[in-house]
Amino acid sequence: MHSEIRPGSRHHLCQNPDMAKPKTQYTCRECGARSPKWAGQCAECGTWNSLEESTVETATSGPKGRGNWSGAASATVVNLGSVQAESAAPRLVTGIDEFDRVLGGGLVPGSVVLIGGDPGIGKSTLLLQAQAALAGKTGSLYVTGEESAAQVAMRARRLGLDPGSLDCLTETSLETVLATAAERKPGFMIIDSIQTLWTEALQSAPGAVAQVRECAARLVQYAKKTGCTVVLVGHVTKEGALAGPRVLEHMVDGVLYFESDSGSRYRLIRAVKNRFGAANELGVFAMTDKGLKPISNPSAIFLSGQEAAPGSCVLVTREGTRPMLVEVQALVAPSSLSNPRRVAVGIDGSRLAMLLAVMHRHAGVQIADQDVFVNVAGGIRVNETASDLAVALALQSSLRETPLPDKLVAFGEIGLAGELRPVYNGEERLREAAGQGFTTALVPEGNLKGVKAKIAARGCRRLSDALAAARE
């Protein structure tokens, strides 16, 4: 006599696979090895704490046999020449100039942007201001899993915003968030933060690698299907990188980082990735009691405004599409150590060591027995090689205890043979310097071709020529 199979029993689930829960497996993020259960160490490569939970995708029913694709439906192929760029939906302009600049002109409908930064730096404040600015243009929804609705309303009133125009949802379940968004159809949605969301498809806790990846993938899919612009707030690790899997940054259309020195009222937003604009674009804000205020002329705040002092040189750098003036400071002092110190803040330390070697070999500047400290004022980090000449001039000025000529700017790359190499957008840099009231510039000779900027620019072929010109 056959026993009766009750609904919901293990045998019933085996006979009805569609009712079974999604299976999970653990994949090593280092070597890709898979395991049916979690372990502290990967059995294949021996890496500790590298197994991450993920769902097992079941194959759909279809024709059997490898290489048989006769059962698949074909898709429509679009010729890119027939696609008109003007047919795309216009950008959502928030009216916050620096925020729109970093995004490439505004938010693109259907895009997903990830924004990260230290706790308390102003991520939620900026996004609440953006929601208020877009309230009259499109429907918006602020989803928070870290605060209550009363706390969000309190912040809105403190910033001088109208709470009556802002919609807020306090929820951490991804399925509930997507169901609510599908019902309300917002054009702009903020998720604060992605680490607080969890999905029922996984058993791990909110904030786990698998939960963050799965929730982000579902939100990206929702944004592409509906045209809703989604902004994800991400936590950062103690090293300053975005928490969660690295694939998270590949899934989204833009990645923005908040930067700031401790105690400074200025906030910098840098676009690390942007599919709809220039990468490495920089936006500058000032934190006030009414929220973040855009700084339209950042060059003015990064310059001290004081008289020329030994060891100081003004550099014309470029962040994204914007030329900007910053002050490079250097201090050269006798060292009491057998191995003199080399400290660089705001520039690459390896680049500084290379410049010191080039100055010693090709310009006769003896700094081997000196402590060297270089700093870029204002908390800016300069990553381009155009800062080489300004750093060299500042080092010589500090060593000789002689200030550089007043209203002088410099930029240019220094090669290992002591030659000065031109950098891109030289005319725009000179135009920005002239607009800030500078009258003299020391630049590579190659950057003077066709320049019409109203500034006395002197071109040099070698580092030794530039250092000699600065002493005149």
C-alpha positions in Angstrom: 0.0 0.0 0.0 1.4 3.3 -1.1 1.8 6.0 1.5 -0.1 9.3 0.9 2.1 12.2 -0.1 1.0 15.3 1.8 1.2 18.8 0.3 4.2 20.7 1.7 6.2 17.5 2.5 9.7 16.9 1.3 8.4 14.3 -1.3 5.8 16.8 -2.5 8.4 19.5 -3.0 10.6 17.0 -5.0 7.7 16.2 -7.3 6.9 20.0 -7.6 10.2 21.7 -8.2 8.5 25.0 -9.0 7.4 25.3 -5.3 10.9 24.6 -3.9 12.9 27.4 -2.4 15.9 28.8 -4.4 19.0 26.9 -3.7 22.2 28.6 -2.5 25.8 27.9 -3.0 29.1 29.5 -1.9 31.6 30.8 -4.4 35.2 31.9 -3.7 35.7 35.5 -4.8 39.4 34.7 -5.4 39.5 31.5 -7.5 35.8 31.0 -8.3 35.6 27.5 -6.6 32.1 26.5 -5.5 31.0 24.8 -2.4 27.5 23.7 -1.2 28.2 25.0 2.3 30.1 27.8 3.9 33.6 27.3 5.2 36.1 29.6 6.7 38.8 28.7 4.2 38.5 28.0 0.5 39.4 24.3 -0.1 40.9 25.1 -3.5 43.1 28.2 -3.1 43.3 28.3 0.7 42.1 32.0 1.0 40.3 32.7 4.3 36.8 34.3 4.5 36.4 34.4 0.7 33.3 32.3 0.3 30.3 34.4 -0.7 26.7 33.2 -0.8 24.8 33.3 -4.1 21.7 31.7 -5.6 21.8 28.7 -7.9 20.3 29.5 -11.3 18.2 26.5 -12.5 18.3 25.8 -16.2 15.0 26.4 -18.0 13.4 23.5 -19.9 14.2 23.3 -23.5 15.8 21.1 -26.2 18.4 18.7 -24.9 21.8 18.4 -26.4 24.8 20.7 -26.4 24.8 23.4 -29.2 21.0 23.0 -30.0 19.5 26.5 -30.0 16.6 25.8 -32.3 14.1 26.4 -29.5 15.3 29.9 -28.7 13.5 32.9 -30.0 15.5 35.4 -32.1 15.8 39.1 -31.0 15.6 42.3 -33.0 18.9 43.8 -34.1 19.1 47.6 -34.2 21.4 49.5 -36.5 23.1 52.2 -34.5 23.0 54.6 -37.4 19.2 54.7 -37.2 19.2 55.6 -33.5 18.7 59.3 -33.0 20.3 60.8 -29.9 17.6 63.4 -29.7 15.0 60.8 -29.2 16.4 60.0 -25.7 14.6 61.4 -22.7 16.0 64.7 -21.4 18.1 64.7 -18.3 16.7 65.4 -14.9 18.4 68.7 -13.9 18.4 69.1 -10.1 19.4 72.7 -10.2 22.3 72.0 -7.8 25.0 73.1 -10.3 28.0 71.2 -8.9 25.9 68.0 -8.5 24.7 68.3 -12.1 28.3 68.9 -13.3 29.6 65.7 -11.7 26.7 63.8 -13.3 27.5 65.2 -16.8 24.6 67.6 -17.0 22.0 66.0 -14.8 20.4 62.6 -14.0 19.7 60.3 -17.0 16.3 58.5 -16.8 16.7 54.8 -16.2 20.3 55.2 -14.9 21.6 53.9 -11.6 24.1 55.9 -9.6 26.1 54.7 -6.6 27.3 57.4 -4.1 29.6 56.7 -1.2 31.5 58.5 1.5 32.4 58.6 5.2 29.5 58.7 7.7 28.2 62.2 8.3 29.9 63.7 5.2 26.5 64.8 3.6 25.3 62.0 1.3 21.7 61.9 2.7 21.7 65.7 2.9 22.6 66.2 -0.7 20.1 63.6 -2.0 17.3 65.0 0.1 18.1 68.4 -1.5 18.0 66.8 -4.9 14.7 65.2 -4.2 13.2 68.5 -3.1 14.5 70.1 -6.3 12.9 67.4 -8.5 9.6 67.3 -6.6 7.9 69.6 -9.1 9.3 67.9 -12.2 8.8 64.2 -11.5 7.5 61.8 -8.8 10.2 60.9 -6.3 10.6 58.4 -3.4 13.1 58.4 -0.6 13.6 54.9 0.7 15.5 54.7 4.0 16.4 51.7 6.1 18.5 53.5 8.6 16.3 56.3 9.8 12.6 56.8 10.7 10.3 59.1 8.8 10.4 61.6 11.7 14.1 61.9 11.4 14.0 62.5 7.7 11.3 65.1 8.1 13.3 66.8 10.8 16.3 67.0 8.5 14.1 68.4 5.7 12.8 71.2 8.0 16.3 72.0 9.2 17.5 72.4 5.6 14.6 74.7 4.8 12.8 72.2 2.5 9.1 71.6 2.2 8.3 68.2 3.8 4.9 68.3 2.1 6.5 67.7 -1.3 8.7 64.8 -0.2 7.6 61.1 -0.1 9.4 58.8 2.2 9.3 55.0 2.7 10.9 53.3 5.7 11.5 49.8 4.5 14.3 47.2 4.2 12.6 44.5 2.3 13.5 44.6 -1.4 10.3 43.0 -2.5 8.2 45.6 -0.6 10.3 48.4 -2.0 9.9 47.2 -5.6 6.1 46.6 -5.1 5.6 50.1 -3.7 7.7 51.6 -6.5 5.7 49.7 -9.2 2.5 51.1 -7.7 3.6 54.7 -7.3 5.8 54.8 -10.5 8.4 57.5 -9.2 10.8 59.0 -11.7 13.5 59.4 -9.1 14.1 57.0 -6.2 16.8 57.1 -3.5 17.9 54.0 -1.6 19.6 54.9 1.7 21.4 52.6 1.9 21.9 49.5 -0.2 23.5 47.7 2.7 20.2 47.8 4.7 18.1 46.0 2.0 17.5 42.3 2.0 15.7 39.9 -0.3 13.8 36.8 0.6 15.7 34.8 -2.1 18.7 34.6 0.2 19.1 33.5 3.8 22.1 35.7 4.7 21.8 38.8 6.8 21.4 42.3 5.3 24.7 43.8 4.3 26.2 40.5 3.3 28.0 40.4 0.0 25.3 38.2 -1.6 22.5 40.4 -0.3 24.1 43.6 -1.6 24.8 42.1 -5.0 21.3 40.6 -5.5 19.5 43.7 -4.3 21.5 45.9 -6.5 20.9 43.7 -9.5 17.2 43.7 -9.0 17.2 47.5 -8.6 19.2 48.0 -11.8 16.8 45.7 -13.6 13.8 47.8 -12.3 15.5 51.1 -13.4 16.1 49.9 -16.9 12.6 48.5 -17.4 10.7 51.5 -16.0 13.0 54.5 -16.8 13.2 55.4 -13.1 16.5 57.0 -12.0 17.8 55.2 -8.9 20.5 56.6 -6.6 22.1 54.0 -4.2 23.9 55.2 -1.1 26.7 52.9 -0.2 28.7 52.4 3.0 32.5 52.6 2.9 35.1 50.5 4.6 37.7 51.9 7.0 40.1 52.1 4.0 37.7 54.4 2.3 36.5 52.0 -0.4 32.9 51.2 -1.1 31.7 48.2 1.0 30.4 45.1 -0.7 31.5 43.3 -3.8 33.5 45.0 -6.5 31.0 43.9 -9.1 28.6 46.4 -7.5 30.5 49.3 -9.1 30.4 47.5 -12.5 26.7 47.1 -12.4 25.8 50.7 -12.0 26.1 53.6 -14.5 27.9 56.0 -12.2 30.0 55.9 -9.1 30.5 59.1 -7.0 32.7 59.5 -4.0 32.5 62.1 -1.3 35.9 63.5 -0.2 36.7 65.8 2.7 39.4 66.5 5.3 38.3 66.1 8.9 37.1 69.4 10.3 36.8 71.1 6.9 33.5 72.6 5.8 34.2 71.9 2.2 33.0 68.7 0.5 34.3 67.3 -2.8 32.3 64.9 -5.0 34.4 63.0 -7.6 32.9 60.9 -10.4 35.0 57.7 -10.5 32.8 56.2 -13.2 30.2 57.8 -15.4 28.7 56.2 -18.5 26.9 59.5 -19.4 29.6 62.1 -18.7 33.3 62.7 -18.0 35.0 60.5 -15.4 37.1 62.1 -12.7 34.8 65.2 -12.8 34.8 67.2 -9.5 32.1 69.0 -7.7 32.8 71.4 -4.8 30.4 72.2 -2.0 30.4 74.0 1.3 28.5 72.5 4.3 26.3 75.1 5.9 23.4 75.0 8.4 21.0 74.9 5.3 22.7 72.0 3.7 25.4 71.7 0.9 25.9 74.9 -1.1 27.7 74.6 -4.5 31.0 76.5 -5.0 31.0 78.0 -8.5 34.6 79.2 -8.3 36.6 76.5 -6.4 40.0 78.0 -7.4 39.3 81.0 -5.1 38.9 78.8 -2.0 41.9 76.6 -2.7 44.3 79.6 -2.9 45.5 81.1 0.4 45.2 84.7 -0.9 48.4 85.5 1.1 51.6 87.0 -0.1 54.1 84.8 -1.9 56.0 82.7 0.6 59.0 80.4 0.1 58.0 76.8 -0.9 54.7 77.8 -2.4 53.7 77.5 -6.1 50.3 77.7 -7.8 49.4 74.8 -10.0 46.8 74.8 -12.8 45.4 71.3 -12.6 42.4 69.8 -14.3 39.6 67.7 -12.7 37.4 66.2 -15.4 36.4 69.0 -17.7 37.3 71.8 -15.3 40.7 73.6 -14.9 41.3 74.6 -11.3 44.0 76.4 -9.4 45.5 74.8 -6.3 48.5 75.7 -4.1 51.4 73.3 -3.9 53.4 73.7 -0.7 56.9 72.3 -0.1 59.1 72.3 3.0 62.8 71.3 2.7 64.7 71.1 6.0 68.0 69.6 7.2 67.5 66.0 8.4 69.0 64.5 11.5 68.2 61.0 10.3 70.4 58.7 8.2 67.5 58.1 5.9 65.7 61.5 5.3 62.0 61.5 5.3 59.9 62.0 2.1 56.3 62.8 2.9 53.7 63.6 0.2 50.1 64.6 0.9 47.9 65.2 -2.1 50.4 63.7 -4.7 51.9 60.3 -5.3 54.8 59.6 -3.0 56.6 57.6 -5.7 56.2 60.5 -8.1 57.9 62.8 -5.6 60.9 60.4 -5.2 61.3 60.4 -9.0 61.2 64.2 -9.2 63.9 64.5 -6.5 66.1 62.1 -8.4 65.6 64.1 -11.7 66.3 67.4 -9.9 69.5 66.0 -8.5 70.7 64.5 -11.8 69.7 67.0 -14.4 69.3 70.3 -12.5 72.1 70.0 -9.8 69.7 70.5 -6.9 71.1 68.7 -3.8 68.3 67.5 -1.5 69.6 64.0 -0.7 70.4 65.0 2.9 67.2 67.0 3.5 63.8 66.1 4.8 61.1 66.8 2.2 57.4 67.5 2.8 55.0 68.3 0.0 51.3 69.1 0.5 48.5 70.2 -1.8 46.5 72.8 0.1 42.7 72.4 0.5 42.5 68.6 0.7 42.7 68.2 -3.1 44.5 65.1 -4.4 46.2 65.7 -7.8 46.6 62.5 -9.8 47.9 64.0 -13.1 51.5 64.4 -14.1 51.0 68.1 -14.9 51.8 68.8 -11.3 55.5 67.9 -11.8 56.8 71.3 -12.6 54.9 73.1 -9.8 56.3 70.6 -7.3 59.8 71.1 -8.5 59.5 74.9 -8.4 58.1 74.7 -4.8 61.0 72.5 -3.7 63.6 74.8 -5.1 61.9 77.8 -3.6 61.9 76.2 -0.1 65.5 75.0 -0.4 66.7 78.5 -1.3 64.3 80.2 1.0 63.2 82.5 -1.8 59.6 83.0 -2.8 58.6 82.6 -6.4 57.6 85.7 -8.4 54.1 87.1 -7.6 51.2 86.0 -9.7 53.1 83.0 -11.2 51.4 79.7 -12.1 53.1 76.6 -13.5 52.2 73.2 -15.0 54.0 70.6 -17.0 55.2 67.0 -16.9 58.9 66.2 -16.2 60.6 63.3 -18.0 63.4 61.1 -16.6 65.8 62.9 -19.0 65.0 66.2 -17.4 62.8 67.4 -20.4 59.5 69.2 -20.0 56.6 67.4 -21.7 53.4 69.3 -22.7 50.1 68.4 -21.1 46.7 68.4 -22.6 44.3 71.4 -22.6 47.1 73.8 -22.0 45.2 76.8 -23.4 42.2 76.2 -21.1 44.6 76.1 -18.1 46.2 79.4 -19.1 42.8 81.0 -19.7 41.7 79.9 -16.2 44.9 81.4 -14.6 44.4 84.7 -16.5 40.8 84.8 -15.3 42.0 84.4 -11.7 44.3 87.4 -12.0 47.6 85.7 -12.6 50.0 87.4 -15.1 52.9 85.0 -15.6 53.1 81.2 -16.4 55.9 78.7 -16.7 54.9 75.9 -19.0 56.5 73.4 -21.4 57.3 74.9 -24.7 54.9 72.5 -26.5 52.0 74.1 -24.7 52.5 77.5 -26.3 51.5 76.6 -29.8 48.4 78.6 -30.8 47.8 79.9 -27.4 45.8 83.2 -27.3 45.3 83.5 -23.5 45.9 86.9 -22.0 48.8 85.9 -19.9 52.6 86.2 -20.2 53.5 82.5 -20.7 57.1 81.4 -20.9 57.9 78.0 -22.5 60.8 75.9 -21.4 62.3 72.8 -22.9 64.1 71.4 -19.9 63.6 71.4 -16.1 66.9 73.3 -15.6 65.6 76.1 -17.9 62.4 76.4 -15.8 64.2 76.5 -12.5 66.6 79.2 -13.8 63.6 81.2 -15.1 61.9 81.1 -11.7 65.0 82.6 -10.1 65.1 85.6 -12.4 
